[in-house]
């Protein structure tokens, strides 16, 4: 292993030690007694007493990290004293079990600055004295670049192996406040300077504007850890997390929480926890920076009823007591419970599970329990022995219950089955000769993926014993997990793999029970006159004129293969318009009615039922009822399924309430 890789593994280990569970929070910190970076770090106004007090409040609510801005002028006027004050701050933070992210440069707010006594804040004006660093001064004074190089290297050489620092944030929001492309020289230089020091901590440059494509590409490529800012609503936050996770780098949100814009602790922290992402809000204590006031104030406005940023008042009382409860709950140390996972070796099975972060193993068992901390939820699994691939075409049963994209949300799935009498409280099959259909996406975002898959595995046997049936067709997330594409994997499972001393890819390999079972499943099936699959059938698939049997036989050998290994003649099965990925029933460019009818005629079907694309909070019909969409956002509590009884199609919820969607003519 070369030096660069050794260094990378060391700094990632440092980060993991720093943040044992990435579902932790912190704040952008400046003491309430300072209006800007110079007032925080200059000798005359450096205030360790207030820093100690306020970091104590952060510790009390479970915060473990602070993001803190520096300024080159504070170093320039007193390099030795500046570094001593950094060291003193780090000592205070360490006593409160808080790690620090230091920020070097910033393109935001006030462009003019000088050493010495700072101007008084303008009453009620948000960040009225916050300083750019270096701002437009570097445009007027090109030699300043040399000074900044010495500054960065000096600080990083002194503190580059200090485990009280978790991350170096090299440049805050490059290009902001109309600085634009003028930020490029400093941005490229600070990366070069930081790398030359060879510090052990990771470096980052936070993303802040999705429209800044060139900046964003450079920042991601040159960050060991991806950081980003999001002050918009939860849909924008989820979009950012979906875009940034899965790149092989840890992701941290280093700025969020703007209450009037819908970026709140209540709404955002559950999303961060789901993605196992650390969250650093703007502002700890409302003070001279006045960031509890909204942007746009002119001066003299009263304190707003709804604060913009910040958590505490200067006396330590919270702006909102309920927020404190939410933050404390989020910051509880994560405890992993996971599994079981069944592996085969030398003719024996080995059953691994994790309970309270401890791994246990038993071997050569034919039956085992899937257990939960909540009473009454455990169920037993009997290993099936031989696993056979099912047919692709079935006669229509009296009843069908269809859903998709559960993605490990076990409780939502169980509630739907109980409410519609598919199972009872003891997991007995109570649906008689009815069929349960899962239109793909068993994996990724939920916290109980193996538990959910084992329940399907178990119900498959129980349904057959009552002359019913369980159909599982695979989705894009299922094939991604089998083929080693872990972009959307819930970080919990990657941590489980570390605890078990394995690679996550081993959990569903060919020598595991769930891996064998998943590889036996089809990509699409027909029941009566209904086609069931995950994404959809594109015009490109139509051109192939394959039968149901052919599609399944051709696709199955490549479930667990990288796309590059798929023969050219079959790439259409795994491309963006493939059965697993297609969204053309709902988003542009949409399929035409004629193209849809071509699909139905070819497969002798009257309707297609798909998951994959969320188009409503409930099951919905499209193309005059010829397409039924069953994907809803289970992660946000939008539980819904499709129930077919005879000629009638219903949407049903977790309370068992039915609403008629359509009815076939007899």
VOKOL-636458 format. One record per atom (N, C-alpha, C): x, y, z. Coordinates in steps of 0.1 Angstrom, whole numbers, plus 5000, padded with zeros to 4 digits. Layout:
N
XYZ...
***
This chain:
666
500949885000500050005000500950125000500750224991501550344990501250445001502150545002502050635013500750715012500350745000499050824999497850745005497850615001496750535006496850515022498050495027498250485041497750605048498150725043497650855049496150865048495550825037494150835036493450745046493950625048493250535058493450585072494650645075494850705088493850815091493750905081492851025084491350985084490950875076489650825077489350765091490450695096490350635109490150745120490950845118490850965128489451015128488851035116487451085115486450995121486650865119485650765125485750765140487050775145487150785160486550905165486751015158486251145162484751145163484051085153482551085153482150935153481950875164481750735165480450695157479450775158478250755150478150895142478050885129477951005121476651075124475651005130474451075134474651155147475551255146475851345157475751485152475651585161475451715157476451815163476451935158477352035163476852175158477552275160477152415155478352485150478052585141479052685137479152775149480352795155480552855168481352985167480753085173481453205177480953245190481753285200481153315213480253435212479253445221478253555220478953695222480153695227480853815230481653865218481553795207482353835195481353865183481653965176480753995164481353935151482653905151483253845139484553775143485253715133486353635135487553705142487753835139488853905145488553925160487253965163486953985177487053855185486853745178487053615185488553585188489453615179490753565179491853665183491553795183492553895187492753885202493953915206494353905221493453985230493054105226492354195234490954145237490354075228488954035229488753885230489853805229489653665231489053635244488053555245487253535257487053395261488153335267488053195270486953155280486653255289485553225299484253205292483853295283482653275275482653145267483753125260483953005252483652875260484252875272484152755281482652745285482052845289480652845293479752795282479852855270478952825259479252685253480452645253480752505249480152405259480152445271479452365282477952335278477352445274475952425270475752335258476752345249476752255237476952105242477852085251478051955256476751895263476051985270474851935277473851885268473751935256472751885246473351775237474551735240475151615233475951655220476151785218476951815206478451775208479051725197480351675197481351745188480851845180481751915171481352055169482352145167482052285164482852325151482252405143482952455131483252605134484552635133485052765138485852835128485552965125486153045115487453115120488453105112489753185116489753305107490853385108491053505099492553525099493053545086494453565085495053685092494253795093494753915100495053885114494253805121494553775135495853705136496153615127497553555126498553655122498253735112499353825106499853925117498953975125499454065135500154005147499953875149500553805161500553655159501453605150501353465147501553375159502453405168502653315180501453325189500953445192499853455201498553395195498453405182497253345175497253195177498353135175498452985176498252945191498753025200498552995214497053005218496353095212494853105214494152995208494552955196493952835190494152715199495352695204495652585213494752595226494552715231493752735243492252695240491852745229490452715225490252555224491252495217491152345215491152275229491952325238491952265252490552275258489952395257488552415263487552315256487652315243486752225235486952075239488152035241488451895245487851865258487951955268487351935281485851905280485251955269483751935267483551825257484551755254484451635245483951685231484451795227484051855214485251865205485151815192486151825182485851945173486851995166486752125159487052105144486252175136486552195122486952345121488152375117488652505115488452545100487952665098487752725085488752835082489452825071490452925068489953045061489253035049488853145041487353145039486853265036485453285035485053405026484153375016483753485007482453555011482053545024480753595028480853725036479953815034479653935042480654045040481154105050481754235049483154225043483454315033484654305025485854385031485554485038486654565044486854525059488154525062488454475076489854535079490154545092491454575097491654525111492854515115493154465129492754575139492654535152492354625162490854615166490454725173489054725178488054715167487154635168486154615157484954705159484254745148483054835149481954755157481154835163480054785170479054725161478354615164477254565155476154665153475654665141474454745138473254675144472554745153471454685161470454615152470254485155469254395148469654355134470854385130471254345116472154215117471654125109472253985108473753995103474653945111476053935107476654075102476254175109476554315104478054335104478854265112480354285112481154155108480454055103481153935098482053965086483253905086484253945076484553845066484753885053485353805043486753785047487353675041488753655043489253575031490053635022490553775022489653875015488653825008487753925001488453984989488054104985488554164973489954224976490454224988491854274991492854194982492554064980493553984973493554024958492454084953492454124939493254254938493254334948494054464948495454444952495754344960497054314965497554174962497954144950498354014946499353944955500254024961501253964970500653904982499453944985498753884997498753734996498753684984498653534982499853464989501053534988502253474995502053475010501453575015501153585030500253475034499153455026498153355029498753215029499753185020500353055019501153035032501853135036502653115049501653085061500553165061499553145071499053005072498552955061497952825061498952715064500052725059501052625062501552625076501652745081502152765095501052695105499852735103498852675112498652525110498752475098498552335096499752255100500952305099502152235104502052225119501652325126501552325141500552225146499352235139498252155144497852035135498652005125498351905115498351755120498751735133498651605139497851605152497051715154496351735166494951665165494751565173493451485172492351565178492551685183491351765187490751835175491451835164490851885151490351775143489151775139488651655131488651685116488851815112488651845098489151985095489852005084490152145079489252175068488452285070487552335059488352455053488752435041489752525035489152655030487852655026487352775019485852775020485252865028483852865029483152945017482252875010481452925000482153004989483152944983483953024973483053064962483253194958482453254947481253334952480953324965479753394970479953544970478853614973478853764974479553824961479153764950479553814937481053814934481753734943483253714940483453624928482553524926482553444914483853384910484253394898485453324893486753384899486653504905487853554911488353474923487453374928487853294939488753174934488853144921489553034917491053024921491753134919493253124923493453084937492753144946492953114960492452974963491252934957490752804960491752694956492352704944493252604939494552604947494952724951496252734959496052674973494952704980494752654993494752504994494152444983494252294982495652254981496452314973497852284971498652294984498452414990499152435003498852335013497552305015497152205025497652075023497652025010498251895007499751885009500452005007501851995009502251975023501452015033501752005047501651865052500851785045500751645048500151625062499151705066498451685079497651555079497451495090496751375091495251385091494751505094493251525093492851545079491551505076490951525063490851675060490751705047490451845043489151845035488451955034487151965027486952105022486152125012485652255008484152235005483352295014481952265014481152315001480252234996479452274985478252364990477852464983476852554988475852594977476252584965475352634954475252534943474152464941474152354931474352404917474252544914474452594901475952614898476752614908478152634906478852504902478552454890478952324886480452304886481252394880482652384880483252384894482852474902483352484916482952354923481752304922481352184929482152064925482452044912483251934907484651944914485252064913486552074919486552044934485552104941485452084955485351934960484451864952484251724956485551644953486151674942487451594938488551624948488551744954489651774963489351774978488251714981487851694995487951544999488551525011488551385016487251355022486551455027485251435032484351535025483151495020482251585013481451655023481551795023480651875032479751965023478651995029477752085021476852165030476252275024475352365031473952345026472952355034471552345029470652425039470252535035469252615043467852605038467652525028466352515022465552405029464352365023463452275030463952135029463152035034463651905035463751835022462951865012463051804999464351834993464851964994466152004989467251924997467051915010468051845018468251695014467051625012467151485008467751474994467451574985468051564972469551584973470051674981471451694983472051564988471451504998472051385004472051264994470951254987470951144976472051164966472251294963473251324952474751304957474951334970476351334975476751204982475851124987476150994994476450894983477150794987477550684978478750704969479550814972480750834964481950784970481850704981482950644988483650744998482950855001483450955010482450985021482851015033481951055043481351185039480051205043479351325040478851395053479151525055478751605066478051725061476951765067476351895065476851995074477652095069478352185078477552315080476452335073475652455076474152415072473252435082471852425079471152495091469752495091468952545101468652695099467652725092467052855090465552845091465152865104463752835107462652885098462753015094461653065085461553005071462652935067462652875054462352725055461952675066461652535068462752445071463952495073465152425077465152425092464552325099464452325113465052195119465352195132465852075138464751965138463551995140462451895140462351825126462451895115462351835102463551775097464751845100465951795093466751685101466751685114467451585121467051445118465751415117465351275113465951235100466051335091466651295077468151275079468851355086470251335089470451195095469651165105469751035112469550915102468550935093468350825084469550805075470250915071471350905062472650885070472550875084473750865092474750975089474251095088475151215085475251315096476451355099476551455110475951585105475451665114474751785111475251905120475652005113476252125120475352245116474552295126473752405123474452535124473852645119474452775121474052835134475052865143474752935155474452855167475252885178474952825191474252915200474953035203474353135212474153265205472953325206472653455200473453565208474253635200475053735206475353855197476653895196476954015189476953985173476953865169476853835155475353855150474453845160473053875157472353785146472853665146472253575135470953515139470453545151469053515153468053605146468553725141467753815134467853775119466753805111466753765097467653855089468153795078468853875068467853975062468454095058467554195052467154305062467354285075467054395084467954515081467354635084468054765081468654825094468154775106468654825118467554875127467554825140466554875150465254795150465154685142463954605143463954525156462754485161462654415173463054265171463354195182463754055181462653975174462853895165461853825158461253715167459953695165459253585173459853445169460153435156460853305152462253345148463153285156464553315153465053255140465953325134466553285121467453165124468553185132469553085135469653085151470653015156471053005170470052925178470652875190469852785199469652845212470652905218470552965232470653115232470053165243470253305246471553315254471953445257473253455264473253415278472053395284471953345298471853195298471953125287471852985286470452925284469453005284468152955282467952935267467252825264467052795249465952885243466052915230464952975223463752895223463952755222462852665221463152535228462452515239462752395248462552265240461552265231461352135224462452105215463152205209464252185201465352115208465552155221466652095229466351945231465151905233464751765234465151695221464751755210465051695197466551675194467351775198468751765196469351665205468951655217469451555226469151415222467951395217467551265212468451225200468651315191469451285179470951255183471451315193472851295197473151175205472151095209472350975216473250885208474250815214475150735207474350615200474650595188473950495180474350355185473450275187473650135190473150045178473949965173473649885162473049745166471849715161471349585161471149545147471549425142471449395128471449245126470949205115470949065112469648995115469648865114470748775112471148765098472448715096472948685083473448545083473148465073473448325072474548305061475748255065476848225056477048075055477548025044477847885043479347865040479947775047481347745045481547595049482247525040482547385043481347295047480247325040479047245042478247275055478647385062477947425074477447565073476447595080475947735080476447805093476647935092477048015103476148135103475548155115474548265116475048375125475248495119475848605125474648705128474748765140473848875143474548975152474149095152474749205161473649255170473949255183472949305193473749395202473349525203474049625211475549635207475849635194477149645189478049525191477449415196478249295199477849185189478849125183478649015173478548885179477548805176477448665181477348575168477748455170477748355159477348215164476348155157476048015160476147945146476347805147476547735135475647615134475447565122474747445119473347435125472547545123471147555128470247555115469147485116468147485105467147585107466847625120465847725123466547825132466047945132466548055141465448165141465648245151464648355153465248495148464348565142464648715140464148785151464948855159464548915171464549065171463749125179463549275180463549315195463849435198463849485212462349505216461449535207460049555210459449415213458749395223458049265226457049235216456949105213455849055204456149055190457349095186457649115171458549005166459148925175460048815170459348715161460048655151459448555143460548445140460148325137461048215135461248195120462448165115462748135101463247995100462647915091463147785088463847785074465147745074465947755062465347655051465247705039464447625029465247505023466547505023467247395016467347435002466747354993466847384979465947504975466547594967465847714963465647704948464347714944464047704929463447844924463847874912463247994906461847964902460948054905459548034903459148064888457848024885457448054871457348204868457048244856456948384853455548424849454648324848453248344844452348264853451348334860450448264869449048294866448148204869446648234868446248344878445248414876444748514885444148454897444648494909443948444922442748534925442048494935440848574939441348714945442448714952442948834958444448854956444748984954446249014952446449134961447649134968448049254976449449294972449549414967450749454960451349584966452649584968453349704972454849694968455549804970456949804965457749904973459049904971460050004976459950014991459849904998459849915013461149945018462249905012463649945015463949925030463549815036463949795050463049865060461949925056461049985066460149875072460649795080459949675085458649705092458649805100457349835108456249875098456549955088455549995079454949875071455849785067455449665060454549585069455049555081454249475090452849535093452849665095451549735098450549715086451049725074450149715062449649565061450449475064450049335063449049295074449249355086448349325097446949395094447049515089445749595088444849535077445549465067444749405056444549255057444949205069444749065072445448975063446649015059447548925052448248825062448548875074449148795085448448835097448648755108448248795121449448835130449248865142450248915151451448815153451148685150452148585152452848555138452548635128453048615115452548495107451448445112450748335104450148395092450148315081449548365068448048355069447348465068445848465069445148515057445948515046445348565033444848455024444848335030444348215022445048195009444248174998444848154985445248284978445248394985445648514979447148524977447548614968448948634965449448774970450648774976451348894980452448924969452449044964453449084953454349194958455649184957456549294961457249334948456949454943457549504931458949574933459849504940461249544940461549644951462849664952463549754962463249704976463949594980463949554994465049625002466049684995467249725001467349875003468249915011469050035012468750135023467650215022467550335031467050305045466250195047465650165060466650095069466250095082467150035092466949895095466049825088465749685091465649605078466649615070466649545057466649395058467649335066467649185067466349135073465849205084464649165090463449155080463349255072462349265062462449145052463649125047463849015037463548885043463948865056463648735062462148715064461448815067460048805068459448755054459848815043459348775030459748625028460948595031461448455030460648355038460248395050459448305059458048305053457448415049456048415044455948335032456948335024456948255011456548105014457148055025456847915028455447895034455147995043453747985050452648005040452848095030451748115020451547985012452647925008452447795000451747695007451947685020451347585029449747605029449347735026447947765026447447785012448247745002447947754988447847894983448547984990448748124986450148134980450548254978451848274971452448414974453748414976454548544977455448554965455248664957456048694946457048814950458248794947459248904949459948924936459749034929460549074917461549184921462649174915463749264920463749404914464249494922464349634917465749684916465949804912467249854910468149854922467549884934468349884946468849734950468049644946468349504949469549454940469449484927470549454918471849534921471649654926472849734930473549674941472849624951473449564963474149434959473549354950474149224946475349254937475449364930476549384921477649474926477449514939478549594945478449744944477249794940476949934939476249984952477050044961476450074974476250224976475850294965475650444966474550474976473550394978472450434986472250354999473250275002473250185013473150265026472250225035472150295048473550265055474150375060475550355066475550255077474450225084474450125094475049995090474649955078475149825073476649815070477149935066478649935064479349925078478749995088479249975102479149835107478049765103477849625107478949545101479249565089480349485082481649505089481949635094483149655101483149575114482049575121481949505134482149355132481749305121481849165118483149125111483949225108485249205101485049155087484049205080483749165066483649285058483549255045483049355035481549345034480849455032479449455031478949365019479749365009479449284997479249135000479949095011479848955015478448915021477649015026476448985033475448915024475448945011474548885001475248814989476348754992477148684982476448554979476948484970476348354965476448244976477348264986477448164996476748205009475748285007474848325019473348285015472548265025471248215023470348325016470448445020469748555014470248585000471548574998472148584985471648484975471548364979471048254971469548274968468748324978467348344976467048454966467848564968467648684959467948654945468948574943469348534929468348444922467448384930466448294924465248374919465148504922463948584919463948644905462748664900462548714887462648874886462748924874462749064872461349114868460549034862459149064860458248934859457048944863456148834863454748884858453948784853452648814849451648724857450648794863449648724871448248754865447648654859446348684852446748774840446048894839446348984828447149104833447849084844448649194850450149164850450949264845452349254845452949324858453849264865454349324877455949334875456449454877457849474877458149594885459449634885459849744894459749884886460449894875460550024869459550044858459649964847458749964836459449904824458649894813459149844800459249954790460449984786460650094777460450054762460350154753460250114739461550034734462650064741463849984737463749834740463049804751462849664755461849604745460749684742459749644733460349594719461449664715462049634702462649494702463049444713463749314714462749194712461449214714460449114712460748984721461349004732461648894741460348854748460248724752459148674760459548704775458548684783458748694798459848604802459848474798460848374801462148414797462248464784463548504779464248624787463448724790463948834798464548794811463748704818464248654831465548574830465548484820466648394818467948474814467748574805468848654801469448744812468548804820468948894830469648834842469148714847469548654859471048644861471848594851473248574854474048704857473348814854474048944855473549024867472748974875472249044887473449094896474449014897475549044906476849084899476649124886477849164879477849314876479049364875479249504871478649524857478049644855477449674842478449654830479749684833480749674822480849524817480549434825480649294821479449234813478449314813477249264806477449274791477149174783477349174769476549284762477149344751476449454745475049424741474749294737473449254733472449254744472849264757471949254768472049384777472849484772472949604780471649674782470749654773469449724774468649674786469049564791468349514803468849574816470049644815470649704827470949854825470449914814470750054812469750134819469750274817468950364824467450344820467150284808465850254804465450114807466250044815465949904818464749884827464449754829463249714837463349774851464549774856464849824870464749974872465050044861465350194862464250274855463550224846462650304837461650384845461550514841460550604847459550664837459650614825458950684814457450684814456850614824455350624825454950754832455950814839455650924848456351054846457651044840458451164838458851164824459251294819459651314805461051254803461251194791460251184780459351064782458051094783457050994786456750904774456450774778456050684768454650734762454350694750453050734744452050624747450850654745449750554747449950444737450450474725450650364715451750274719452850334724453950244729453550164741452750214750452350134761451450024756450550054747449649944742450449834735451549874728452449774722453049684732453349734744453849644755452749554759451549604762450449524767450149414757450049454744449749354734450749244733452049284734453149184732453049084743452849124756452749034767451348984770450449024762449048974764448549014778448749144781448349194794447449314792446649344803445749454802446249574811447149544821447649644829449049614833449849724837451149704843451149774856451749704866451849754880453349764883453749884887455149914889455349994902456649994907457050074918458050174913459150194920460350274916460150424916459050474911458850624909457650664918457950754928456950814936456250924929454950904926454251014919453051074927452851014939451751064948452050994962451251044972451350984985450550864986449850824976449050704976449250624963448750504963448750424950447850504940448350514927447650594918447650524904446650564896446450504882446850604872447250554860447750644849447450574836447450654825447150604812445750524812444750594817443350544818443350404825444150394836444150274844444950164839445650184828446550074823447850064830448250174837449450164846449050204860449450124870449250144884450550164891450750274898451950304905451750274920452650194925452450154939453550204949454550274943455550334952455150454959455150454972454950574980456150584990456250694997457450715005457250665019457550535020457450465033458350535044459450595040460350655049459750775056458750835050458050945056456650905061456450775063455150735069453950725059454250735046453250725036452950585032452350505041452150365038450850345030451050265019449950245010450250115002449150044998449349924990448149914980448249824971447149794961446549664965445249664966444449534969443549514957443649394952442749354941441849244946440549264945439649154949438649134938438749024931437849004919438149104909437149184905437249284895437549424900437649434914437849564920439349594924439749714922441149754926440949864936441649844948441549934959442949984963443050114967444250154975443850134990444850084997444650055012445750115020445450165032446450225040446750135052447650185061448050105073446950085083445850145081444650125090443650025084444049975072443149885065442049945058442050085057440950155050441150135035440050105028440050085014439350195006439950234995439350324986439350274972438250264965438150204952438850294942439750224934440450294923439850274910439450154907438850124894438249984895437349954885436749824885436649774871437049654869436949594855435549554852435149564840433849514835433849364835432849304839432749154839432549104824
***
